[in-house]
Amino acid sequence: MLPVVAQSVLLDTDAQQNRTDTQILGLKEYHRQTEELLQATIKERDCIMELKEILFIVEEDPEGGYTAQTFGESIFTEGDTIDAIKINIKDALRCHFEQN
């Protein structure tokens, strides 16, 4: 059997090891959360970087009202008035990019 002093030192060493293990686990959790946040930030940045300007050609329709179409994207809409075509363009953009 170990003397009382030796047992006390061993217990202190075990306690220190347990604290160190807890600190390491805490750091691992911190790094995991940091990595998740970084990945979310990268995804958000990529989404922002995908933003681009989309031009619509708005023309009067011979049958009345207006039509609007884009270059490079297959987006087409129509409306009876200029105000209606503006609303329909926003709606068409929303629908087009929600699908992708």
Summary of the structure (lengths in Angstrom):
residues: 100
radius of gyration: 31.6
end to end distance: 72.0
largest distance: 103.8
contacts: 212
relative contact order: 0.07
helix: 64%
strand: 14%
